[in-house]
């Protein structure tokens, strides 16, 4: 895949294989380079380019930037999204096969191109991709429910605090007026009718 292609819909599906430094000209000027492959490409056709050139191509740079920054810090390449081994519908052998074609997260699997998945020749791969999409949709829906539940819990706690404050105010007023507060049993007891 080249950075000059007009079709940008699959640029986010690239994965850097390696970064390195080359010295240009008088060997005093270092330049960072990157080599990447399209996720899901079992033939591993790669593209190598100077990082400075890749930075000028926003969709390409958006896909490469987190990996480049991790490389500069000396850290392992980040996994963008939920790792496949955390997904309940994935198996170890399938995770290993997908890792070879640089599909390492549920989001990568959900966004993978049909053509790339078809080339893997794994039975049920489209169904697994559908599970990944459904899983992500469910996670998104659950996050909305969780935030609503948190809001409702906060409201209940606030109402409880207000009720305690009101009860304390009632007790204070009753004490100031010199009246004894009736117990629940006294309140519930029917008044005797004068004979």
CORZI-V652780 format. One line per field, one symbol per residue. ss: DSSP state (h for helix, s for strand, l for the rest). psi: psi as a letter, one per 30 degrees, with the letter a starting at -180 (. if undefined). A space follows every 50 residues. Layout:
# CORZI-V652780
ss=???
psi=???
This chain:
# CORZI-V652780
ss=llllllllllhhhsssssssssssllllsssssssssslllllllsssss hhhhhhlhhhhhhhhhhhhhhhhlllllllllshhhlllllhhhhhhhhh llllshhhhhhllhhhhhhlllllhhhhhhhhhhhhhhhhhhhhhhhhhh hhhhhhhhhhhhhhhhhhhhhhhhhhhllllllhhhhhlllllll
psi=klfgkfjffgefhlkkelklkkklcggfjkkklkkllkkfjffhklkklk eeeeffjeeeeeefeeeeeeeefgllklkjakkeffkfglleeeeeeeef ggjfleeeeefkkeeeeeffhkkgeeeeeeeeeeeeeeeeeeeeeeeeee eeeeeeeeeeeeeeeeeeeeeeeeeefgkkkkleeeefkkkkkk.
